[in-house]
C-alpha cells in the first residue's frame, strides 16, 4: 500500500536516571533528508538516530527534536578541553598583537567559550542513553508511520478515482475515433460534389482516401498503451514498497500517448476529452509528489 510522506509522531523512553522524548515530523521530499535538533551534550547520538531513520524510510524530509531529562538531580561530571582553551587563548593574543584591543581574559570569558566545558557521561550512561533514544525514536517512527499509512490510503482512493476518470475519457476517445472515418467520408463527398458541380464522383477514389485517412489517424496503439499504463499505475499503488518514483514513469508515458492522439486526430470532440485527461494527469502528478 502506498504511503504518504507527511506525518507526525512522538515517542518517549525512560529509566531510573534518564527520560528521552523525541518528536518526528516528515514532509514530502525527492530524497531522504534529516534535520536533527539535539542538546549539544548528546550530539554523539545524532549518527545513531540518523541511521535508524534511514533504515526505516526511503524518502521524505524529516525534522527530529530530541529532549533529554534527568529523572533525579545529581552532580554532573565535566571535562575541560584544555587544548581547545589553549587555542582560544593563543588566538586572542594574536588578535591583540595585530589590533588595538584592550582588556584582559577573565574567568567569565572562559566560561562562555564554546566547547571548553563538556559534560562527561560514563560508559554506562552512554549505553543507557543509546538504548533509550532508539526506543523513543522507534515509538515516534511507529506513530508517524500509522499517520502516513492513513493519509496514504486517502491518496490511493483519490488516485484510483482519477484513474477511473482517465479510463472513461479514453473509452470516449476510442468511441469517437471509430466514428471519424465515416465522418471524414461524408465531409469528403460533400466537398468533392461542391467542387465538381454535378460531375459523377469516383467512389473508389473516395474509398481509397478514406482508407488512407483511417491509416494516418489510427490511434488504436496509443489507446492500448495508455490503458496499459493505467493498469501499471494501479498495480504500483498496491505494492508493499516505496512506489513514489515508480509512479512518475506511467504518468510521463500517458501524457506522451495523449499528445500523440491529439496530433493524429485533430478532432474537436476528441480534443475536449484530451483536455480533461491532461487536467487529471496534472492533478495526479501533484498527488504522487507526496507518496513515498
C-alpha positions in Angstrom: 0.0 0.0 0.0 1.3 3.4 -1.0 2.5 5.6 2.0 2.2 9.4 2.3 5.4 11.3 3.1 3.6 13.6 5.5 3.2 12.7 9.2 4.0 13.3 12.8 5.0 11.0 15.6 6.2 11.2 19.2 8.0 8.6 21.3 9.3 8.5 24.9 11.5 6.1 26.8 12.9 6.3 30.3 14.7 4.5 33.1 15.6 5.5 36.7 18.1 8.1 35.5 17.0 9.5 32.1 13.9 10.3 30.2 14.1 10.8 26.4 11.4 12.4 24.3 11.5 12.5 20.5 9.2 14.3 18.2 9.4 13.4 14.5 7.8 15.3 11.6 8.0 14.5 7.9 7.0 16.2 4.7 7.5 15.3 1.0 10.9 15.4 -0.5 12.5 13.9 -3.6 15.2 12.2 -1.5 15.8 11.3 2.2 16.8 14.3 4.3 17.1 14.5 8.0 17.4 17.5 10.3 18.1 16.6 14.0 17.9 19.0 16.8 19.5 17.6 19.9 21.2 19.1 23.0 24.9 19.6 22.4 25.7 17.3 25.3 24.3 14.4 23.4 25.5 15.2 19.9 27.2 11.8 19.8 23.7 10.2 19.5 22.9 12.0 16.2 24.6 9.5 13.9 22.7 6.6 15.6 19.4 8.4 15.2 20.0 9.3 11.6 20.9 5.7 10.7 17.8 4.4 12.4 15.7 6.8 10.3 17.5 5.8 7.1 16.7 2.1 7.9 13.0 2.9 8.3 12.3 5.3 5.4 13.4 5.8 1.8 12.1 9.3 1.0 10.9 12.4 2.8 12.3 15.4 4.7 12.4 14.6 8.5 12.7 17.0 11.4 13.6 15.3 14.6 13.6 17.0 18.0 15.3 15.3 20.9 14.8 16.2 24.6 16.8 14.5 27.4 15.8 15.0 31.0 17.4 13.7 34.2 15.0 11.9 36.4 16.8 13.0 39.5 19.3 15.7 40.4 22.9 14.7 40.7 26.3 16.2 40.2 27.2 16.2 36.6 30.8 15.4 35.7 32.5 18.0 33.5 35.5 17.5 31.2 37.7 20.6 30.3 39.0 20.7 26.8 42.4 22.2 27.6 43.7 22.0 24.1 40.8 24.0 22.8 41.1 26.5 25.6 44.8 26.9 24.7 43.8 27.6 21.1 41.3 30.2 22.1 44.0 32.0 24.3 46.6 31.9 21.6 44.1 33.3 19.1 43.1 36.1 21.5 46.8 37.0 22.0 47.3 37.1 18.2 44.4 39.4 17.8 45.8 41.8 20.4 49.1 41.9 18.6 47.5 42.9 15.3 44.6 45.1 16.5 44.4 47.7 19.3 42.1 45.6 21.5 42.2 46.4 25.2 41.1 44.2 28.1 42.2 41.0 29.8 40.8 37.5 29.5 38.8 36.7 32.7 37.1 33.6 34.0 33.6 34.7 32.8 35.0 34.9 29.3 36.4 31.4 29.5 33.1 30.1 30.8 31.4 31.5 27.7 33.8 29.9 25.2 32.0 27.2 23.2 33.2 23.6 23.7 35.7 24.3 26.5 33.5 22.7 29.3 31.9 19.5 28.2 29.6 17.3 30.3 31.1 13.9 30.7 29.0 10.7 30.6 30.4 7.4 31.7 30.2 4.3 29.5 27.2 3.0 31.4 25.3 6.3 30.9 26.1 6.4 27.2 24.9 2.8 26.7 21.6 3.6 28.5 21.1 6.8 26.5 21.7 4.9 23.3 19.1 2.3 24.1 16.6 4.8 25.4 17.0 7.1 22.3 16.5 4.1 20.0 13.3 3.1 21.9 11.9 6.6 21.8 12.6 7.0 18.1 11.0 3.6 17.4 7.9 4.9 19.1 7.9 8.1 17.1 8.5 6.2 13.9 5.6 3.8 14.5 3.2 6.7 15.3 4.4 8.6 12.2 4.1 5.5 10.0 0.5 5.0 11.1 -0.3 8.6 10.1 1.5 8.1 6.8 -0.5 4.8 6.2 -3.8 6.6 6.9 -3.0 9.5 4.6 -1.6 7.1 2.0 -4.9 5.3 1.9 -6.7 8.6 1.3 -4.3 9.4 -1.6 -4.8 5.9 -3.1 -8.6 6.4 -3.1 -8.2 9.7 -4.8 -5.8 8.5 -7.3 -7.9 5.4 -8.1 -10.9 7.7 -8.8 -8.8 9.8 -11.1 -7.6 6.7 -12.9 -11.2 5.6 -13.4 -11.8 9.1 -14.9 -8.9 8.7 -17.3 -10.2 5.3 -18.4 -13.7 6.7 -19.0 -12.2 9.6 -21.1 -10.1 7.3 -23.1 -13.0 5.0 -23.8 -14.9 8.1 -25.1 -12.0 8.9 -27.3 -12.0 5.4 -28.7 -15.7 5.6 -29.5 -15.3 8.9 -31.1 -12.3 7.7 -33.1 -14.3 4.9 -34.5 -16.7 7.4 -36.0 -14.1 9.6 -37.7 -13.6 7.6 -40.9 -17.4 7.8 -41.6 -17.5 11.5 -40.8 -14.4 12.1 -43.0 -16.1 10.2 -45.9 -19.2 12.3 -45.6 -17.2 15.5 -45.5 -15.0 14.5 -48.4 -18.0 13.5 -50.6 -19.7 16.8 -49.8 -16.6 18.9 -50.7 -16.0 16.9 -53.9 -19.6 17.3 -55.1 -19.4 21.1 -54.4 -16.2 21.3 -56.4 -17.3 19.0 -59.3 -20.7 20.7 -59.6 -22.7 17.7 -60.7 -19.8 15.6 -62.3 -20.0 12.0 -61.3 -17.9 11.1 -58.2 -15.4 8.2 -58.3 -16.4 6.2 -55.3 -13.3 4.1 -55.5 -11.2 7.1 -55.2 -13.1 8.3 -52.2 -12.8 4.9 -50.6 -9.1 5.0 -51.1 -8.8 8.4 -49.5 -10.9 7.2 -46.5 -8.6 4.2 -46.1 -5.5 6.5 -46.2 -7.1 8.8 -43.7 -8.0 5.9 -41.4 -4.5 4.7 -41.5 -2.9 8.1 -40.8 -5.3 8.9 -37.9 -5.4 5.4 -36.3 -4.9 5.7 -32.6 -5.5 2.1 -31.6 -1.9 1.6 -30.5 -1.9 4.8 -28.4 -5.1 3.9 -26.7 -3.9 0.4 -25.9 -0.6 1.7 -24.4 -2.5 4.4 -22.5 -4.8 1.9 -20.9 -1.8 -0.4 -20.2 -0.1 2.5 -18.3 -3.2 3.0 -16.2 -3.0 -0.7 -15.2 0.7 -0.4 -14.4 -0.1 2.6 -12.2 -2.9 0.7 -10.3 -0.5 -2.3 -9.7 2.2 0.0 -8.4 -0.2 1.6 -5.9 -0.7 -1.9 -4.4 2.9 -2.7 -3.9 4.2 -3.1 -0.4 7.2 -1.0 -1.0 8.0 2.7 -1.8 6.5 3.5 -5.2 6.5 7.3 -5.5 9.4 7.4 -8.0 8.0 4.4 -9.9 4.7 6.3 -10.5 6.4 9.1 -12.4 7.0 6.9 -15.4 3.5 5.9 -16.3 2.3 9.5 -15.9 5.0 10.6 -18.3 4.1 7.9 -20.8 0.3 8.6 -20.6 1.0 12.3 -21.3 3.1 11.3 -24.3 0.4 9.0 -25.7 -2.4 11.6 -25.3 -0.3 14.2 -27.1 0.2 11.8 -30.0 -3.6 11.1 -30.1 -4.3 14.8 -30.3 -1.8 15.4 -33.1 -3.1 12.4 -35.1 -6.8 13.0 -34.8 -7.2 16.8 -34.9 -10.9 16.4 -33.9 -12.7 18.9 -31.7 -14.7 16.1 -29.9 -11.5 14.2 -29.1 -9.7 17.5 -28.1 -12.3 18.1 -25.4 -11.5 14.7 -23.9 -7.8 15.3 -24.2 -8.1 18.5 -22.2 -9.9 16.5 -19.4 -7.2 13.8 -19.5 -4.4 16.4 -19.2 -6.1 18.1 -16.3 -6.4 14.8 -14.5 -2.8 13.8 -15.3 -1.6 17.1 -13.8 -3.6 16.6 -10.6 -2.2 13.0 -10.4 1.3 14.3 -10.9 0.8 16.7 -8.0 -0.6 14.0 -5.7 2.2 11.5 -6.3 4.8 14.0 -5.1 3.6 13.2 -1.6 3.9 9.4 -2.0 7.0 7.7 -0.6 
